[in-house]
Amino acid sequence: MAVQLTDLEQHFEAKIDRLKDCLELKRAAFSVAESRDILKEICRELDELDVLLEDCERQQKEEKEKLQEAKKLRDILQHQNETLEHIAANLPSRLPGNQMMAPRQPQMKSQSGSSVQSEREAARPQMNPQSLPSSEAPLVRKTGKKSLVNVPKIPYLTLDEFSEVPKYIKNRLSYDQVNMAVDELHKVMMAKYKILATPRSNLGEPAMKKYKTFKSQENEDTAGHHFFVDDDIRNFSRDLKVDPTCRSVLTVLRHCGRLRESRGGSIIRYIVVT
């Protein structure tokens, strides 16, 4: 741009010099015809200068408009960058990506020398395919004298999965509501299967009553799988209530393949899909 401005400056100076020469010639001319020719030359040079000035003004206007658009684009990109940095710094810990990057807990050694996971790790679903429950696998894992409940956790929904759920299914549910409900449902199943894992001789009368109820709810569809019913949510969750919002959450999880239903005996069994 600097070279172009220099060229224009030199061009205008040359034109001005020619005009000066024409004026000098006009004063030196002796005949009317010669004076008329000189004036015509001056008018032609002035017309050319007018055209050049109009082109300069037009280009200047276009450059100003481009500069304003560039400033707007810069502001938009800066705002977008700040938004992304804020999102990255405040990602919920329950998201699948954050969960995968969580550090592994150290293992504890039993007196017999075998490695036993801590209570906290035992509550988490095991990601090894060989350890996933099958139709023939027991629902309770026993290690030594202590039985550890091995309940698979319902995987969190991703943003893409949640966005693809039809509006009439999720209603006014938010993404966070669904994944927080997943945490509560895992607590419910942990409490239920902890009772089932306890030897019957160690159960008190209230726990034994629950034990028998759990067993009576099992059928062919639940064999080898973990499941819960509405009463389990009522009995073992403080934050999750069996209401329209909870129904919507369960419908979304079923739609996304996290749960499946088994009906019979006037109850609905929500089976965890593994």
C-alpha positions in Angstrom: 0.0 0.0 0.0 2.9 2.4 0.8 4.4 1.8 -2.7 1.0 2.6 -4.3 0.6 5.8 -2.4 4.1 6.9 -3.4 3.3 6.2 -7.0 0.1 8.3 -6.8 2.0 11.1 -5.2 4.5 11.1 -8.1 1.7 10.9 -10.6 -0.1 13.9 -9.1 3.1 15.9 -8.9 3.8 15.2 -12.6 0.3 16.3 -13.5 0.6 19.5 -11.5 4.0 20.2 -13.2 2.3 19.8 -16.6 -0.5 22.2 -15.5 2.1 24.8 -14.5 3.8 24.4 -17.8 0.5 24.9 -19.6 -0.2 28.1 -17.7 3.2 29.4 -18.5 2.7 28.6 -22.1 -0.7 30.4 -22.0 0.9 33.5 -20.7 3.6 33.3 -23.5 1.1 32.5 -26.3 0.5 35.3 -28.9 -2.5 34.0 -30.8 -6.1 33.0 -29.7 -5.9 29.6 -31.3 -2.7 28.7 -29.4 -4.3 29.8 -26.1 -7.4 27.8 -26.9 -5.3 24.6 -27.4 -3.5 25.2 -24.2 -6.7 25.6 -22.3 -8.1 22.4 -23.8 -5.0 20.5 -22.6 -5.4 22.0 -19.1 -9.0 20.8 -19.0 -8.1 17.3 -20.1 -5.4 17.1 -17.4 -7.9 18.3 -14.8 -10.5 15.7 -15.9 -7.9 13.0 -15.5 -7.1 14.3 -12.0 -10.8 14.2 -11.1 -11.1 10.6 -12.2 -8.0 9.6 -10.2 -9.3 11.4 -7.1 -12.7 9.6 -7.3 -10.9 6.2 -7.6 -8.8 7.1 -4.5 -11.9 8.0 -2.5 -13.7 4.8 -3.6 -10.7 2.6 -2.6 -10.3 4.5 0.7 -14.0 3.8 1.5 -13.7 0.1 0.6 -10.6 -0.2 2.8 -12.4 1.4 5.8 -15.3 -1.0 5.4 -13.0 -4.0 5.3 -11.2 -2.7 8.4 -14.5 -2.4 10.3 -15.4 -6.0 9.3 -12.0 -7.2 10.4 -12.5 -5.5 13.8 -15.9 -7.1 14.2 -14.5 -10.5 13.3 -11.6 -10.1 15.8 -14.1 -9.3 18.6 -16.2 -12.3 17.8 -13.2 -14.6 17.7 -11.9 -13.1 21.0 -15.3 -13.7 22.7 -15.4 -17.2 21.3 -11.9 -18.0 22.6 -12.8 -16.7 26.1 -16.0 -18.8 26.1 -14.1 -21.9 25.1 -11.5 -21.3 27.8 -14.2 -20.9 30.4 -15.9 -24.1 29.3 -12.6 -26.0 29.3 -11.8 -24.8 32.8 -15.3 -25.7 34.2 -16.0 -29.1 32.6 -18.1 -31.3 35.0 -16.1 -34.1 36.4 -18.8 -36.6 35.5 -18.3 -36.2 31.7 -16.9 -39.3 30.0 -13.7 -37.6 29.0 -12.9 -36.4 32.5 -13.8 -39.7 34.0 -11.4 -41.5 31.7 -8.6 -39.2 32.8 -9.2 -39.6 36.5 -6.2 -41.1 38.3 -6.4 -44.8 39.3 -6.8 -45.5 43.0 -4.0 -47.6 44.7 -4.9 -51.3 45.5 -4.8 -52.7 49.0 -3.2 -55.9 50.0 -5.0 -58.5 52.1 -3.4 -60.7 54.7 -3.4 -63.6 52.3 -1.3 -61.6 49.8 -4.0 -61.2 47.2 -4.8 -57.7 45.9 -8.2 -56.3 46.9 -9.7 -53.1 45.6 -10.7 -50.4 47.9 -14.4 -49.8 48.7 -14.4 -46.8 46.4 -13.0 -48.7 43.4 -15.4 -51.6 44.1 -18.4 -49.3 43.6 -17.2 -48.3 40.1 -18.0 -50.4 37.0 -15.1 -52.5 35.8 -14.1 -51.6 32.2 -12.3 -54.9 31.5 -14.6 -56.8 29.0 -13.7 -60.1 30.7 -15.1 -58.9 34.0 -18.4 -57.6 32.6 -21.5 -59.5 33.9 -22.9 -62.1 31.4 -26.1 -64.1 31.6 -24.2 -66.7 33.6 -22.1 -64.3 35.8 -23.0 -63.9 39.5 -24.2 -60.5 40.7 -22.0 -60.5 43.7 -18.2 -61.0 43.7 -16.7 -62.7 46.7 -13.1 -62.2 47.8 -11.9 -64.0 50.9 -14.3 -63.5 53.8 -15.7 -60.2 52.4 -18.2 -59.9 49.6 -17.8 -56.8 47.3 -20.8 -55.5 45.3 -19.9 -55.3 41.6 -22.6 -53.0 40.2 -22.0 -51.6 36.6 -22.6 -47.9 36.4 -24.9 -46.6 33.7 -22.6 -44.7 31.3 -23.1 -40.9 31.1 -24.8 -39.5 28.1 -22.7 -37.4 25.7 -23.8 -34.0 24.5 -24.3 -35.4 21.0 -26.5 -38.2 22.3 -28.6 -35.8 24.4 -29.0 -33.4 21.5 -30.4 -36.2 19.3 -33.1 -37.1 21.8 -36.5 -35.8 20.4 -37.9 -32.8 22.2 -41.1 -34.6 23.1 -39.1 -37.3 25.0 -36.8 -35.0 27.1 -39.3 -32.2 27.5 -37.6 -29.6 29.7 -34.8 -31.8 30.9 -31.3 -30.5 30.8 -28.1 -32.4 30.1 -26.9 -32.0 33.6 -30.1 -33.3 35.1 -29.9 -36.5 33.2 -26.3 -37.3 34.2 -26.9 -36.3 37.9 -29.8 -38.7 37.9 -27.4 -41.4 36.6 -25.3 -40.9 39.7 -28.4 -41.2 41.9 -29.5 -44.4 40.2 -26.0 -45.9 40.8 -26.3 -45.1 44.5 -29.8 -46.8 44.5 -28.4 -50.0 42.9 -25.4 -50.0 45.2 -27.7 -49.9 48.2 -29.9 -52.6 46.8 -27.2 -55.1 45.8 -25.3 -54.5 49.1 -28.3 -56.1 50.8 -28.4 -58.9 48.3 -24.6 -59.5 48.9 -25.0 -59.8 52.6 -25.4 -63.3 54.0 -29.0 -63.9 55.1 -27.8 -64.9 58.5 -26.4 -61.4 59.0 -29.6 -59.5 57.9 -32.0 -58.0 60.4 -35.8 -58.3 60.0 -36.2 -55.0 57.9 -33.3 -55.9 55.6 -34.5 -59.5 55.3 -37.9 -58.2 54.2 -36.2 -56.1 51.5 -34.1 -59.1 50.5 -37.2 -61.2 49.9 -38.8 -58.4 47.9 -35.8 -58.0 45.7 -35.8 -61.7 45.0 -39.5 -61.8 44.2 -39.0 -59.1 41.6 -36.5 -61.2 39.6 -37.6 -62.9 36.4 -36.2 -64.4 33.2 -35.4 -61.0 31.8 -33.3 -59.9 34.8 -31.3 -63.1 35.1 -27.6 -62.2 35.1 -28.4 -58.5 35.0 -28.7 -55.6 37.4 -32.0 -53.8 37.7 -34.1 -51.5 39.9 -37.8 -50.6 40.3 -39.6 -47.5 41.4 -39.7 -48.6 45.0 -35.9 -48.8 45.0 -35.7 -45.2 44.1 -38.1 -44.2 46.8 -36.3 -46.2 49.4 -32.6 -45.5 48.6 -32.5 -42.0 47.0 -32.9 -38.7 48.8 -32.5 -36.4 45.8 -34.3 -38.4 43.1 -38.1 -38.6 43.4 -40.4 -40.8 41.4 -42.2 -37.9 39.6 -42.7 -36.8 36.0 -39.1 -35.5 35.8 -37.7 -38.9 36.9 -40.0 -40.6 34.4 -38.6 -38.4 31.6 -35.0 -39.2 32.7 -35.7 -42.9 32.6 -37.4 -42.6 29.2 -34.3 -40.7 27.9 -31.9 -43.4 29.2 -34.1 -46.1 27.6 -34.1 -44.2 24.3 -30.3 -43.9 24.4 -29.8 -47.6 25.1 -28.7 -47.3 28.7 -31.7 -49.1 30.1 -34.4 -51.5 29.0 -37.7 -52.3 30.6 -39.3 -55.6 31.7 -42.9 -55.4 32.7 -44.8 -58.0 34.7 -46.5 -58.4 38.1 -47.7 -54.8 38.1 -44.1 -53.4 38.3 -41.6 -52.1 35.8 -38.1 -53.4 36.0 -35.4 -51.1 34.6 -32.5 -53.3 33.5 -29.0 -51.8 33.0 -27.8 -52.5 29.5 -24.2 -53.8 29.5 
